[in-house]
Amino acid sequence: MPIACSLYDQIEIAIMRQTLVRLRFDADQPDYCGRLRDVFAQNGQEFVITQAGDTLSLQSLSAIERINPLPSEPDKGLG
């Protein structure tokens, strides 16, 4: 099942602005904190690629939150 359009939009903005985010998931999948590099769909399911190059399924994504950056990092926001 595809993720909500509003979550997808927030992911695209976070990728474009290189915002620090927390991805919260409903199921047994742990939260992810960091930056995202890309989002893509395969076989009807959406995934993100993290800055470290890991691929995460978005099937059980429940929320995306901006993380306040460290004082030495600029805040690029989610929009």
DSSP file (Angstrom, degrees, kcal/mol; ACC not computed):
  #  RESIDUE AA STRUCTURE BP1 BP2  ACC     N-H-->O    O-->H-N    N-H-->O    O-->H-N    TCO  KAPPA ALPHA  PHI   PSI    X-CA   Y-CA   Z-CA
    1    1 A M              0   0    0      0, 0.0    45,-0.2     0, 0.0    43,-0.0   0.000 360.0 360.0 360.0 132.2    0.0    0.0    0.0
    2    2 A P        -     0   0    0      0, 0.0     2,-0.1     0, 0.0     3,-0.1  -0.264 360.0-109.3 -66.5 154.8    1.4    3.4   -0.9
    3    3 A I        -     0   0    0      1,-0.1    56,-0.1     2,-0.1    59,-0.1  -0.377  48.0 -76.9 -78.3 163.9    2.2    5.9    1.8
    4    4 A A     >  -     0   0    0      1,-0.1     4,-2.3    -2,-0.1     3,-0.4  -0.304  37.5-124.4 -61.1 142.2    0.2    9.1    2.3
    5    5 A C  H  > S+     0   0    0      1,-0.2     4,-2.7     2,-0.2     5,-0.2   0.861 110.6  56.6 -57.2 -37.8    0.8   11.8   -0.2
    6    6 A S  H  > S+     0   0    0      2,-0.2     4,-1.9     1,-0.2    -1,-0.2   0.888 108.3  46.7 -65.0 -38.0    1.6   14.3    2.6
    7    7 A L  H  > S+     0   0    0     -3,-0.4     4,-2.2     2,-0.2    -1,-0.2   0.911 111.9  51.0 -67.9 -41.6    4.4   12.0    4.0
    8    8 A Y  H  X S+     0   0    0     -4,-2.3     4,-2.4     1,-0.2    -2,-0.2   0.920 109.7  50.5 -61.1 -43.9    5.8   11.5    0.5
    9    9 A D  H  X S+     0   0    0     -4,-2.7     4,-2.2     1,-0.2    -1,-0.2   0.911 109.6  50.5 -60.4 -43.1    5.9   15.3   -0.1
   10   10 A Q  H  X S+     0   0    0     -4,-1.9     4,-2.5     1,-0.2    -1,-0.2   0.879 109.5  51.4 -63.7 -37.7    7.7   15.8    3.2
   11   11 A I  H  X S+     0   0    0     -4,-2.2     4,-2.3     2,-0.2    -2,-0.2   0.932 109.2  49.9 -64.3 -45.4   10.2   13.1    2.3
   12   12 A E  H  X S+     0   0    0     -4,-2.4     4,-2.5     1,-0.2    -2,-0.2   0.901 112.1  47.8 -60.9 -40.8   10.9   14.8   -1.1
   13   13 A I  H  X S+     0   0    0     -4,-2.2     4,-2.6     2,-0.2    -1,-0.2   0.914 110.3  51.9 -65.7 -42.7   11.4   18.2    0.6
   14   14 A A  H  X>S+     0   0    0     -4,-2.5     5,-1.6     1,-0.2     4,-0.9   0.885 111.8  47.1 -61.7 -38.8   13.7   16.6    3.2
   15   15 A I  H  <5S+     0   0    0     -4,-2.3     3,-0.4     2,-0.2    -2,-0.2   0.943 113.2  47.9 -66.1 -47.7   15.8   15.1    0.4
   16   16 A M  H  <5S+     0   0    0     -4,-2.5    -2,-0.2     1,-0.2    -1,-0.2   0.886 122.0  34.5 -61.5 -40.8   15.9   18.3   -1.6
   17   17 A R  H  <5S-     0   0    0     -4,-2.6    -1,-0.2    -5,-0.2    -2,-0.2   0.465 102.6-127.6 -95.3  -2.4   16.9   20.5    1.5
   18   18 A Q  T  <5 +     0   0    0     -4,-0.9     2,-0.2    -3,-0.4    -3,-0.2   0.903  45.1 176.8  54.1  45.4   19.0   17.8    3.1
   19   19 A T      < -     0   0    0     -5,-1.6    17,-0.4    -6,-0.2     2,-0.4  -0.534  35.6-113.8 -78.7 142.0   17.1   18.2    6.4
   20   20 A L        +     0   0    0     47,-0.3    47,-2.7    -2,-0.2     2,-0.3  -0.657  49.1 177.0 -72.5 128.9   17.8   16.0    9.4
   21   21 A V  E     -AB  34  66A   0     13,-2.9    13,-2.6    -2,-0.4     2,-0.5  -0.902  33.1-140.0-134.3 160.9   14.7   13.9   10.0
   22   22 A R  E     -AB  33  65A   0     43,-2.7    43,-2.4    -2,-0.3     2,-0.6  -0.994  17.7-155.4-116.9 122.9   13.3   11.2   12.1
   23   23 A L  E     -AB  32  64A   0      9,-3.0     9,-1.8    -2,-0.5     2,-0.4  -0.885  10.8-157.5 -95.9 123.6   11.2    8.6   10.3
   24   24 A R  E     - B   0  63A   0     39,-3.0    38,-3.5    -2,-0.6    39,-1.6  -0.866   6.9-161.7-105.0 135.8    8.7    6.9   12.7
   25   25 A F  E     - B   0  61A   0     -2,-0.4    36,-0.2     4,-0.3     6,-0.1  -0.863  19.1-144.5-118.7 150.0    7.3    3.5   11.8
   26   26 A D  S    S+     0   0    0     34,-3.3    -1,-0.1    -2,-0.3    35,-0.1   0.870  80.5  50.2 -76.6 -40.1    4.2    1.6   13.1
   27   27 A A  S    S-     0   0    0     33,-0.3    -2,-0.1     3,-0.1    33,-0.0   0.271 114.4 -61.4 -88.1-153.3    5.6   -1.9   13.1
   28   28 A D  S    S+     0   0    0      2,-0.0    -1,-0.1     0, 0.0    -2,-0.0   0.481  95.7 113.8 -74.9  -2.9    8.7   -3.6   14.4
   29   29 A Q        -     0   0    0      1,-0.1    -4,-0.3    31,-0.0     3,-0.1  -0.556  69.9-123.5 -72.6 127.9   10.9   -1.4   12.2
   30   30 A P        -     0   0    0      0, 0.0    -1,-0.1     0, 0.0    -3,-0.1  -0.313  30.7 -94.7 -69.7 155.6   13.1    1.0   14.3
   31   31 A D        -     0   0    0     -6,-0.1     2,-0.4    -7,-0.1    -7,-0.2  -0.291  36.0-138.8 -61.6 153.3   12.9    4.7   13.8
   32   32 A Y  E     -A   23   0A   0     -9,-1.8    -9,-3.0    -3,-0.1     2,-0.4  -0.971  15.9-170.4-116.6 134.3   15.5    6.3   11.5
   33   33 A C  E     +A   22   0A   0     -2,-0.4     2,-0.3   -11,-0.2   -11,-0.2  -0.994  46.0  55.7-123.2 127.4   17.2    9.5   12.4
   34   34 A G  E    S-A   21   0A   0    -13,-2.6   -13,-2.9    -2,-0.4     2,-0.3  -0.983  84.9 -42.2 153.4-160.1   19.4   11.3    9.8
   35   35 A R        -     0   0    0     -2,-0.3    16,-2.2   -15,-0.2     2,-0.3  -0.717  45.5-135.6-103.4 154.8   19.4   12.6    6.2
   36   36 A L  E     -C   50   0B   0    -17,-0.4    14,-0.3    -2,-0.3   -18,-0.1  -0.847  13.4-171.8-111.2 146.9   17.8   11.0    3.2
   37   37 A R  E     -     0   0B   0     12,-3.7     2,-0.3     1,-0.4    13,-0.2   0.760  65.2  -8.9-106.5 -34.3   19.4   10.8   -0.2
   38   38 A D  E     -C   49   0B   0     11,-1.4    11,-2.7     2,-0.0    -1,-0.4  -0.989  48.5-146.3-160.8 160.4   16.6    9.4   -2.5
   39   39 A V  E     +C   48   0B   0     -2,-0.3     2,-0.3     9,-0.2     9,-0.2  -0.992  27.5 161.4-132.2 141.0   13.1    8.0   -2.6
   40   40 A F  E     -C   47   0B   0      7,-2.5     7,-2.9    -2,-0.4     2,-0.4  -0.978  29.8-127.7-154.3 164.1   11.9    5.4   -5.1
   41   41 A A  E     +C   46   0B   0     -2,-0.3     2,-0.3     5,-0.2     5,-0.2  -0.925  21.4 177.2-117.8 143.8    9.1    2.8   -5.7
   42   42 A Q  E >  S-C   45   0B   0      3,-2.8     3,-1.6    -2,-0.4    -2,-0.0  -0.961  71.5 -10.1-146.8 126.4    9.6   -0.8   -6.7
   43   43 A N  T 3  S-     0   0    0     -2,-0.3     3,-0.1     1,-0.3    -1,-0.0   0.861 130.0 -52.7  53.1  39.7    6.9   -3.4   -7.2
   44   44 A G  T 3  S+     0   0    0      1,-0.2     2,-0.4   -43,-0.0    -1,-0.3   0.559 117.9 106.5  78.0   8.6    4.3   -1.0   -5.7
   45   45 A Q  E <   -C   42   0B   0     -3,-1.6    -3,-2.8   -43,-0.1     2,-0.3  -0.951  62.5-132.2-122.9 142.1    6.2   -0.3   -2.5
   46   46 A E  E     +C   41   0B   0     -2,-0.4    12,-2.7   -45,-0.2    13,-0.3  -0.677  24.6 178.1 -95.9 148.0    8.1    2.9   -1.6
   47   47 A F  E     -CD  40  57B   0     -7,-2.9    -7,-2.5    -2,-0.3     2,-0.3  -0.946  16.1-147.0-139.1 156.6   11.7    3.0   -0.2
   48   48 A V  E     -CD  39  56B   0      8,-2.3     8,-2.8    -2,-0.3     2,-0.5  -0.931  11.4-140.1-120.2 153.8   14.2    5.7    0.8
   49   49 A I  E     -CD  38  55B   0    -11,-2.7   -12,-3.7    -2,-0.3   -11,-1.4  -0.966  24.0-139.6-109.0 126.3   17.9    5.6    0.6
   50   50 A T  E >   -C   36   0B   0      4,-3.0     3,-1.8    -2,-0.5   -14,-0.2  -0.264  28.0-101.5 -78.9 169.2   19.6    7.1    3.6
   51   51 A Q  T 3  S+     0   0    0    -16,-2.2   -15,-0.1     1,-0.3    -1,-0.1   0.814 125.4  55.9 -60.0 -30.1   22.7    9.3    3.5
   52   52 A A  T 3  S-     0   0    0    -17,-0.3    -1,-0.3     2,-0.1   -16,-0.1   0.536 123.3-106.3 -80.1  -6.7   24.7    6.2    4.5
   53   53 A G  S <  S+     0   0    0     -3,-1.8     2,-0.2     1,-0.3    -2,-0.1   0.486  72.4 140.7  96.1   3.3   23.4    4.3    1.5
   54   54 A D        -     0   0    0     -5,-0.0    -4,-3.0     1,-0.0     2,-0.5  -0.528  46.8-133.9 -78.3 147.5   21.0    2.0    3.4
   55   55 A T  E     -D   49   0B   0     -6,-0.2     2,-0.4    -2,-0.2    -6,-0.2  -0.905  21.8-169.5-104.6 126.7   17.6    1.3    1.8
   56   56 A L  E     -D   48   0B   0     -8,-2.8    -8,-2.3    -2,-0.5     2,-0.2  -0.955  19.8-128.9-118.6 133.1   14.5    1.5    4.1
   57   57 A S  E     -D   47   0B   0     -2,-0.4     3,-0.3   -10,-0.2   -10,-0.2  -0.576   9.6-159.2 -74.1 139.4   11.0    0.4    3.3
   58   58 A L    >   +     0   0    0    -12,-2.7     3,-1.7    -2,-0.2   -11,-0.1   0.244  60.4 111.9-100.9  11.3    8.3    3.0    3.9
   59   59 A Q  T 3  S+     0   0    0    -13,-0.3    -1,-0.2     1,-0.3   -12,-0.1   0.844  87.5  31.2 -56.5 -38.8    5.5    0.5    4.1
   60   60 A S  T 3  S+     0   0    0     -3,-0.3   -34,-3.3   -57,-0.0    -1,-0.3   0.117  84.7 142.3-108.8  21.9    4.9    1.1    7.9
   61   61 A L  E <   +B   25   0A   0     -3,-1.7   -36,-0.3   -36,-0.2     3,-0.1  -0.438  18.0 170.5 -64.1 129.1    5.9    4.8    8.0
   62   62 A S  E     -     0   0A   0    -38,-3.5     2,-0.3     1,-0.4   -37,-0.2   0.668  59.5  -1.6-111.7 -25.8    3.6    6.7   10.3
   63   63 A A  E     -B   24   0A   0    -39,-1.6   -39,-3.0     2,-0.0     2,-0.4  -0.992  47.8-148.2-161.9 155.0    5.4   10.1   10.6
   64   64 A I  E     -B   23   0A   0     -2,-0.3     2,-0.4   -41,-0.2   -41,-0.2  -1.000  23.0-174.3-127.5 131.6    8.3   12.2    9.5
   65   65 A E  E     -B   22   0A   0    -43,-2.4   -43,-2.7    -2,-0.4     2,-0.3  -0.963  25.1-120.8-128.3 141.6    9.7   14.8   11.9
   66   66 A R  E     -B   21   0A   0     -2,-0.4     2,-0.5   -45,-0.2   -45,-0.3  -0.614  24.9-143.8 -76.5 138.8   12.3   17.4   11.4
   67   67 A I        -     0   0    0    -47,-2.7   -47,-0.3    -2,-0.3    -1,-0.0  -0.903  21.7-115.4-102.8 130.7   15.2   17.1   13.9
   68   68 A N        -     0   0    0     -2,-0.5     7,-0.0     1,-0.1   -47,-0.0  -0.480  37.7-125.3 -64.2 128.7   16.7   20.4   15.1
   69   69 A P        -     0   0    0      0, 0.0     6,-0.1     0, 0.0    -1,-0.1  -0.220  27.3 -90.4 -72.3 164.2   20.3   20.5   13.8
   70   70 A L    >   -     0   0    0      1,-0.1     3,-2.5     4,-0.1     0, 0.0  -0.345  46.6-101.6 -64.3 156.5   23.3   21.0   16.0
   71   71 A P  T 3  S+     0   0    0      0, 0.0    -1,-0.1     0, 0.0     4,-0.1   0.781 123.8  55.9 -54.6 -27.2   24.3   24.7   16.4
   72   72 A S  T 3  S+     0   0    0      2,-0.1    -2,-0.0     0, 0.0     0, 0.0   0.550  98.7  74.2 -83.3  -6.2   27.0   24.3   13.8
   73   73 A E  S <  S-     0   0    0     -3,-2.5     2,-0.1     1,-0.0     0, 0.0  -0.884  84.4-119.1-110.2 137.9   24.6   23.0   11.2
   74   74 A P        -     0   0    0      0, 0.0     2,-0.7     0, 0.0    -4,-0.1  -0.442  22.7-124.8 -71.4 147.1   22.1   25.2    9.3
   75   75 A D        +     0   0    0      1,-0.1   -56,-0.1    -2,-0.1    -7,-0.1  -0.842  29.1 177.4 -92.4 112.5   18.4   24.4    9.7
   76   76 A K        -     0   0    0     -2,-0.7    -1,-0.1   -58,-0.1   -57,-0.1   0.542  30.3-149.9 -96.4  -8.2   17.0   23.9    6.2
   77   77 A G        -     0   0    0      1,-0.1   -58,-0.1   -59,-0.1   -60,-0.1   0.331  21.4-100.8  67.0 165.1   13.5   23.1    7.3
   78   78 A L              0   0    0    -12,-0.0    -1,-0.1   -61,-0.0   -65,-0.1   0.415 360.0 360.0-101.9  -3.3   10.8   20.9    5.8
   79   79 A G              0   0    0    -66,-0.1    -2,-0.1    -3,-0.0   -69,-0.0   0.443 360.0 360.0 128.6 360.0    8.8   23.7    4.4
